[in-house]
Amino acid sequence: MSRSGRGGSAWKLLGLAGVVGIAATGAAVARAERRRRAYTPDEIRERLHARHAETEDQNALGRDASDG
């Protein structure tokens, strides 16, 4: 017995949607990787220092507020 009608085409569309989703995810990961690798080590270091300073500022504000 072979499948005929709409049932088979629904599975084909579902499979195609899965393949498209995997391809889109791979493209997004590759783009993020290229963007990450575009930074020089000095730029990465500067960004990390800035994020650390921001976190320290937020922690200091939190301690001041809790001193109450």
Backbone as CSV, one residue per row, in Angstrom:
resi,resn,N_x,N_y,N_z,CA_x,CA_y,CA_z,C_x,C_y,C_z
1,MET,0.841,-1.174,0.000,0.000,0.000,0.000,0.885,1.237,0.000
2,SER,0.599,2.122,-0.875,1.385,3.354,-0.929,0.557,4.503,-0.377
3,ARG,1.271,5.464,0.129,0.577,6.648,0.653,0.224,7.559,-0.507
4,SER,-0.945,8.063,-0.440,-1.351,9.015,-1.458,-2.120,10.140,-0.782
5,GLY,-2.227,11.207,-1.450,-2.989,12.312,-0.897,-2.118,13.268,-0.115
6,ARG,-2.735,13.914,0.832,-2.077,15.003,1.547,-1.121,14.527,2.639
7,GLY,-1.319,13.354,3.175,-0.500,12.870,4.278,0.982,12.861,3.960
8,GLY,1.347,12.361,2.796,2.749,12.292,2.400,3.364,13.664,2.195
9,SER,2.623,14.563,1.597,3.179,15.884,1.328,3.358,16.677,2.627
10,ALA,2.536,16.412,3.617,2.698,17.102,4.909,4.020,16.702,5.551
11,TRP,4.362,15.412,5.475,5.641,14.953,6.038,6.817,15.515,5.262
12,LYS,6.658,15.620,3.956,7.726,16.204,3.135,7.940,17.665,3.511
13,LEU,6.861,18.395,3.695,6.976,19.806,4.089,7.598,19.943,5.473
14,LEU,7.210,19.059,6.380,7.787,19.091,7.723,9.283,18.806,7.671
15,GLY,9.684,17.829,6.876,11.102,17.511,6.718,11.865,18.659,6.093
16,LEU,11.287,19.284,5.085,11.919,20.425,4.431,12.064,21.588,5.405
17,ALA,11.049,21.825,6.224,11.123,22.897,7.221,12.237,22.621,8.231
18,GLY,12.408,21.358,8.601,13.484,20.987,9.522,14.850,21.254,8.919
19,VAL,15.018,20.888,7.660,16.296,21.122,6.978,16.579,22.611,6.873
20,VAL,15.586,23.395,6.531,15.749,24.842,6.433,16.105,25.424,7.799
21,GLY,15.467,24.945,8.845,15.766,25.430,10.192,17.186,25.117,10.610
22,ILE,17.657,23.925,10.298,19.033,23.550,10.636,20.020,24.409,9.854
23,ALA,19.742,24.634,8.580,20.624,25.466,7.764,20.663,26.904,8.287
24,ALA,19.523,27.428,8.683,19.478,28.796,9.209,20.233,28.896,10.527
25,THR,20.116,27.893,11.376,20.846,27.889,12.642,22.347,27.844,12.385
26,GLY,22.767,27.011,11.457,24.184,26.927,11.115,24.709,28.246,10.585
27,ALA,23.927,28.931,9.771,24.346,30.222,9.235,24.465,31.254,10.348
28,ALA,23.542,31.237,11.299,23.595,32.189,12.410,24.815,31.932,13.292
29,VAL,25.120,30.667,13.532,26.293,30.324,14.348,27.568,30.751,13.634
30,ALA,27.648,30.508,12.351,28.831,30.895,11.578,29.006,32.412,11.578
31,ARG,27.915,33.145,11.452,27.994,34.606,11.454,28.468,35.109,12.809
32,ALA,27.962,34.533,13.886,28.385,34.940,15.230,29.864,34.613,15.448
33,GLU,30.300,33.493,14.935,31.712,33.103,15.065,32.618,34.073,14.309
34,ARG,32.223,34.452,13.119,33.017,35.428,12.358,33.071,36.757,13.087
35,ARG,31.943,37.173,13.652,31.894,38.435,14.383,32.799,38.370,15.616
36,ARG,32.801,37.232,16.299,33.630,37.074,17.486,35.105,37.101,17.127
37,ARG,35.463,36.459,16.048,36.861,36.401,15.638,37.348,37.709,15.036
38,ALA,36.460,38.632,14.733,36.858,39.899,14.129,37.532,40.824,15.144
39,TYR,37.380,40.558,16.443,38.000,41.391,17.462,39.472,41.047,17.616
40,THR,40.282,42.068,17.824,41.688,41.827,18.150,41.773,41.488,19.634
41,PRO,42.851,40.865,20.067,42.997,40.567,21.498,42.907,41.820,22.372
42,ASP,43.445,42.942,21.898,43.353,44.184,22.675,41.909,44.661,22.811
43,GLU,41.119,44.523,21.744,39.713,44.911,21.814,38.951,44.022,22.792
44,ILE,39.243,42.742,22.765,38.579,41.824,23.693,38.940,42.191,25.126
45,ARG,40.209,42.462,25.377,40.661,42.838,26.713,39.955,44.116,27.189
46,GLU,39.867,45.111,26.302,39.190,46.367,26.663,37.720,46.118,26.997
47,ARG,37.061,45.294,26.195,35.645,44.999,26.439,35.458,44.280,27.766
48,LEU,36.350,43.331,28.060,36.247,42.608,29.331,36.478,43.545,30.515
49,HIS,37.457,44.440,30.402,37.704,45.391,31.486,36.501,46.314,31.682
50,ALA,35.893,46.750,30.592,34.718,47.627,30.692,33.555,46.883,31.351
51,ARG,33.336,45.631,30.962,32.255,44.851,31.569,32.522,44.606,33.044
52,HIS,33.763,44.349,33.386,34.117,44.129,34.788,33.877,45.401,35.606
53,ALA,34.294,46.538,35.072,34.088,47.799,35.777,32.597,48.082,35.962
54,GLU,31.810,47.794,34.950,30.361,47.996,35.039,29.760,47.103,36.128
55,THR,30.207,45.862,36.186,29.712,44.930,37.202,30.114,45.399,38.594
56,GLU,31.340,45.863,38.731,31.804,46.371,40.021,30.970,47.574,40.463
57,ASP,30.650,48.464,39.527,29.815,49.623,39.848,28.432,49.185,40.325
58,GLN,27.852,48.208,39.639,26.526,47.723,40.020,26.573,47.046,41.383
59,ASN,27.642,46.303,41.651,27.777,45.653,42.954,27.932,46.700,44.058
60,ALA,28.683,47.750,43.804,28.867,48.810,44.786,27.533,49.509,45.065
61,LEU,26.756,49.736,44.028,25.433,50.368,44.230,24.537,49.457,45.053
62,GLY,24.613,48.174,44.806,23.797,47.225,45.555,24.185,47.192,47.021
63,ARG,25.482,47.271,47.309,25.939,47.290,48.696,25.503,48.577,49.393
64,ASP,25.582,49.716,48.684,25.166,50.997,49.279,23.679,50.975,49.598
65,ALA,22.882,50.413,48.724,21.438,50.368,48.943,21.095,49.442,50.117
66,SER,21.872,48.393,50.311,21.555,47.456,51.386,22.071,47.958,52.736
67,ASP,22.969,48.950,52.732,23.476,49.507,53.990,22.373,50.253,54.741
68,GLY,21.443,50.833,53.974,20.261,51.515,54.374,20.207,52.261,55.584
